[in-house]
Amino acid sequence: MKKTRILASIVLVVVMLFTFTACAKPGPAGDGITLNALFMKQAGYSEDEVTAMTDEFMEAHSNIKINLTFVAYEELEPKILASAESGGYDVVLGDCIWPPAFAEANLVLDVTDRVEKLDLDDIYEGALDSCKYEGKYYGLPWLNDVQYLFYNEAMLKDVGISAPPASWSEMFEYAQKIKDAGIVEYPVVSSWAQAECMITAFTVIAGVHGGAFVDASNNPTINSAENLAALEFWVESLNNGLINPTSIEMIEDDVLNTFCAGNAAFAVNWTYMNSVMNDPEQSAVAGQCKIGIIPGEGDIVSATVNGGMPLMITTGCKHPDEAWDYMLYLSSKDVQAKYCANALPIWKSLYTDSRVIETAGADLVEASGTQFQYIENRPMVPYYSELSTYMQAELQRALLGNVDAKTALDNMQQKALDLAAK
C-alpha cells in the first residue's frame, strides 16, 4: 500500500511538471526559431561584416538561427517581389525608394510604433527618410549612405593643385590639366550604366543645378528648367574628352575598380569606396586618395543622393518580434560603431565617438558632416521602380545623342504623370 502511494505521488509530480512545461511561455528568443534574411553584396556593409554581426546576434540568442542570402543590388528588389507570396524571407534589406511601393502592396510591416520608441532626434533625417512613407515607418534605418567626391591627391599635386575642386567647372578645369600632363587619359569616371546608378547620378547632377524630380506634394517636375540645364550639362560633359566614355556602361563597382587601378583622378561613389581605395591589397593608388564633398555649381554649394537602406520585416514573417530584435541589434550603436569602415552610423552621437573616427577615418567623418547637409531624395512614390526603368532608358538615349535633352525630359515627365494617374 505504501509503495502504491509513493508511485502515485511520483506520477502526480510528473504530470504537474509536464503541465507546467506545456503551459509555460517560451523565452524571449523563442524556441528553435529560424529567420531568413536577404542582403546586398556590393556597397555598404560587406558580406563578412554582415555575417559577423549576425553570428554575434545568434551567439547572444541561442534559440534563433539566421540564414543569410546575399545578392547583387540589381537582384534585390526582384528577389523580394518573387518571394512575397511564399514568405521566403523574414528580414529584407531595401532601398530608400521602395517603401512606398512595398507599403501599398502590403509586402512589409508597418513598424511605426516600434520605430517611434527609438531616440529619433539622434538619427539622421536621411536615414529616417529611407523607410518613411506618408508619415509611417516601414522599416528600421540601417545603412546610412550618400555619395561623395573621391579624388587622387597625388595627381592634383603633379599639376600644381593643392585642394579639391569647389565646382564642377573647376573639376573639369583640373581634369584638363591632368589630361594635358599625360597623367591619365580620362581623369573623370562615373557610373552611368542603364541601371539604378544612372538615376542616382542624375539626381546629383540635377541637385547641383537646383532641380528635383517631384515637388513637395510628390507631383512630377522632371521637365523643369533646372533639370533641363542639368541634363544638357551632363550630355555636354560626356563629350568633353575628360570623362571616361565607358562610364555609360559602368556601375559603382566598375568606377571603384577604374579609380583604384590609377585610371582616374575624380569619381563620385558611395562610402564603401573610401576604405578600398587606400587599401594596398585592393588598390594600386593606396595612400594617394582623398574623400571630399561633391562640388556644386554657381550658388549651390553641393548636392548628393540619399542611399539610405532600411531593414524591413515582410508581412509573411511568422516571428516579427524576433525579426525586430535582430534588426535592432544590427542597427544598435555598439554594432554600428564597430562596423563603420564601409558605412557610417545612423546615429548622430556616434560621429564624435573615437571608435568611429578611428575605424571610418577622420576624413570621412569630417566630409560626412558637410555632405549630409545636401542630400537629395529620389521620388518617394509607389510607382518609382517603373518610372526609374523608363528614366534610365531615356537618359541613356540622351547621353548617346539619340534624343535631345528636352524631348527626353518631356517623355519622362509624361510617363511620370501617366503612372501617377494610375
N, C-alpha and C positions, 0 to 999 in steps of 0.2 A: 504494500500500500504506500509505504514511504517512497519507494522507488518510482511509483506511478505519479505521486505528487511532484517529485523532483523533475521527472520527464515532462510533466505538464507545464511546469514553471519554465523550463528551458524552451519549450515550444512557444509559450506566450512571449518570452523575451525576443525570440527570433522573429515572430510575427510583428511585434512592436517595432523592432529595428527595421524590418522590411517596409512597414507602413511609413515610418518616419523618413526613410531614404527616398521612397517613392514620392512623397508629398513635398519633400524639401525642394526649394527653388535652386536652380543652378547658379554657380558663382558668376561674378560679373563677366568673366571671359566666356562663359557658355561651355557646353560640353562637346568636344570634338567638332568645332565649327571650322569650316573651310570657306575662305573667301577668294574669289578670282579677281585679280586686278590687272588693268590694262594701262601700259605706259608707252612713252615715246622713246625712240632710240637716239635721235640726234638733238643737239642743243639742250640747254638747261642741265639738270642733274644727269649724270652719266648712269649707265646701267649698273656699274659697280657700286655707285653711291646709293641708288635706289635699293639695290639688293642688300647692301649693308644696313641701311635704315630699317628695312623690312625684317632682316634677321634679328636686329636688336629688339624690334617690337615683339616678334614671336618668342624671343627668349624671355621677355617680361610677361608674355601672355601664352603660357604653355599649351593651353587648350585651343588656341587659334592657329590655323595654318593658312598662309597666304601663298597662292600660286600666282607667279608673275608672268606676264606676257609683254614683250617689247616689240613694237612695230615702228616703221618709218612714219613721220608726220603725215605724209600723204595717205597712209593706210589707216590712220587713227579713227577718223570720223566714219568711213565705210565699215570698219570693223565694229564700231559701236552700234551703228544702224542695223547691220546684218545680224547682230546677236540680241537685238532688242526683244524680239518675241520669245526667244529661248531663255533669256535671262542668263546668258553665258558669262557675263561679268557683273560683279557686285560694285566694284570701285573702278572708275574710269578717269583718265586724265583728259580734259577737254581744252579747247582753245577758247579765248575770251569772246569770240564771235558766235559760239554755238549755244550758249544757254537760252537765248530767245526761242530758237527752233526746237531745242530739246524740251523746253518747258511747255511749249504749245502742243508738242506731240506726246507729252506725258512720259518722256523717256527717263527723266531723272527726278529725284525727290526734291520738294521744296523744303529747304533746311533753314529757313529764315529764323525760326525760334532758336535753333542751336547756334547759328552764327551771331545773332544779336546778344548772346551771353558772353561773347568774347570782348576784349578791350578794342573796340573798333577804332577809337581815336589813335591807337598805336599802330594801325595797319595802313599802309599807303593806299591812297584813293585808287590808283591804277590797279592794284591787286584786288581791291573790293569790286571794282568795275568788271573784273574778269568773270565774275559769277553772278552778276546782278541783272535782273530784267523786271521792268515795271515795278520797282520798289521791293522786290523779293529776291532772296538768295537761293540759287540752285546748285550751290557747291561751296567748297571751302577754299579760300585763296591759298595757293601753294607756291607756284613758280612766278616769281616777281621779275619780269624781264622787259627790257626795252632795247632798242638798237643804239649803238654808239659809233663814233668815228674811230677807226684804227689806222694808225699811220706809222711808217718806218722812219723813225727819227734820224737814223744814220744817213738815209738817202736825202733827207731835207738838209742836213748839215753839209753834205757833199756839195750842195749848190748854194750854200751860204744862208740858209733859212734856219732860224732858231726857235720858231714857235709854230704850232699847228694853225691851219687856216681859220679865219673868223667868218668866212663866207664861202659859198660855192664858187663864186667868181674867182676868189683868191685861191681856192683849192686847184682850180683848173690852171691858174697862172703858175702856181708852184709845180703842178704836174707837167706843164710845158717845159719848164726849166730842167726838170728831171729827165724828160724825154730828150731834149736837146743835148743834154750832157751824156747821152748814151747809156744811162744807168739802167733803165728799163723801157721797153718799147711802149707798153700801155700802163701808165702809172696808176690808173684807177680801175677797180674791178667791183662788180656788183652782181646781185642775184636777181636776174630779170627773166628767168625761165617762165614758161606758161604754167604757173603753179601759184599757190598762195603767196609765195615770196614776192611775186610781181606786185600783188596788191599792197603788201607791207611796204615795198619800195616806193610805190606811187603815193601811199599815204604820207610818207616822209616828204617827198618832193612837193606834194600838194600843200602840206603843212608849212613848208618853207615859203610858199607863195601865198599863204593866208587862206588856202582852200580847205574844204571838207566835203564829204560825200552826202551828208544829211544835215538838216538844221536841228535846232533844239527839240523840235517835235517829231524828229525822225522822218521828215519829208525829204525826198531826194533832191540834192543840189549838185549833181555830178557835172552838169554842163555849165557851171558858174564861170565867170570871167577869170577868177583866181585859178580854178582848175585848168582852164584853157591855157593860161600863161605857164602853168606848171608842166603840162604835157608838151607844149611847144618847146619849152626849155629842155625837157627830157629828151625829146627826139633830136633836137639840135646837138645836145651834148654827146649823144651816141655817135654822131658823125664828126666829132671834132678831132678824132685821131688820138685821143687821150684815154678813152675808156676801152677796155678790152672788148672787142667785138663779140667774143663768145659769151659775154655777160648775159645775152638774151637766151642762153641755153643753161645757165648756171643756177643751182640752188645754193643755200647757205654753206653747205659743206664744200662745194666747189670753190667758193670765194675764199674760205678758210685755207684750203689746200694751195690755191694760187698765191695767196699772200704769204703763207709760211714757206713757200718754195723760193721766195725772193723775187717774184714776178709782178709785184705791185707795190706802190707806195702808199695808196689810200684804199680803204674799204669800209663799207658800212655793214655791220653784222651784229648778232646778238652777243650777250655777255660771255657765253662759253668760249668765244674766240680769244678772250683775254688770257686765259690760263694756258691755252695751247700754243699761242704764237711765241711765247718766251720760254717754252719747254724745249731744251736741246734735243730731247729724244723725238720730238714731233715737229720741230721747226728748224729750218736752215738759217733763219734770221733771229734766233733767240738772242735776247739782250739788246736788240736794235729797235724794238717796237714799243709803242705807247698807245694808250687809250685816251680819248678826249670826247667832247660833246660834238654832235653833228652840227656843222655850221649852218647859219641861216642865210638870209639874203635881204639886203635893204634894211628896213626897220625890224625885221624878225630875227631874233637872236638865235633861235634853234627850233628844231622840230624832230620828234622821234615817234615811234609807233608802239602802242601797247602790245606786248607779247605775253601778258599775264596768262597763266593757265591754271584753272581750278581743278580740284579733285571733286568728283561727283558720285553720288550713290544712285544706282539705277533703280527704277521702280520695281524691277523683278528681284531685287535683293531680299533674301529671307532673313538676314541678320543686320538690319540697318544700324542698330546700336553698336555692334562690334565693328562694322564698317566705319562708323563715325569715329570710334576710338582710334582706329588705325590711321584715318586721315588726320585726326587731331595730333597724333604722335608725329607724323611726317611734317606737319606744319608748326610744331612746337618750337619755342625759342631755342632750346638747347640743341635740337637737331639742326635747325637752320643756321645756328652759329657754328656748328661743327662742319656742316657740309655746304660751304659757301664759295668754293673755288670756281664753280661754273654757274652759279645762280645766287643772286643776293637775297637776303631775307625779306619777308613781307612786313616785318616789324621795324618800325622807325627807331625804337630804342636800341636796337642791336647795332646801329651804324656808328656808335661810339664804343662798342664792345671790342676789347683788344683781340679777342678770338677772331672776329670778323675782319678786322683791319689786317691782322697778320695773315690769315688764310686767303682772303679775297685780294688783298693788296691795297695799299693806301691810295694808289692812283685810281683804281676802280671805284672805291668808296667815295673819293672826292668827286669824280666825274658824275657818279650817280646822283649826288646831291644837287647838281645843276640839271642834269638830263631829265630827272623825274619831274621837273617843273614844266617841261614842254612836251608832254605826252598827248598824242592824237589817237583817238579810238577809231577803229573801223566801224562801220554801221552796226549798231546793236538791234538788228531786225530779224524776224523769223525767217525771212526769205534770203538771208545773207549768202548761204552756200551756193544757191543757184545764181544769184547776182554776181558773186565772185568769179564763178566759172565763166560767165559771159564777159565780164570785165577783163579777165585775163586774155581772152581771145582778141578783144577789141584793142587793148593796149598793145598787144604783140603786133597786131596789124599796123598800128600807128608807128611803132618803133621801126618796123620793117619798111615803112613808106608805102604800104598798100592802101592806106586810107589817111586823109588829113586829120589833124588833131580835133578840129571842131566836129567833124562828122562822127568820129569815134565817140566823143563825149556825148553828142546828141543821141547816138544809138544806145549808149549805156544809160542815159537818163530815161529814155523811153522804156527800156527794159525794166528799170527800177520802178517806174510808175505802173507798168503792167503787173509786175509782181506784187506791188503794194496793194493794188486794187483787188487782188485775189484774197 
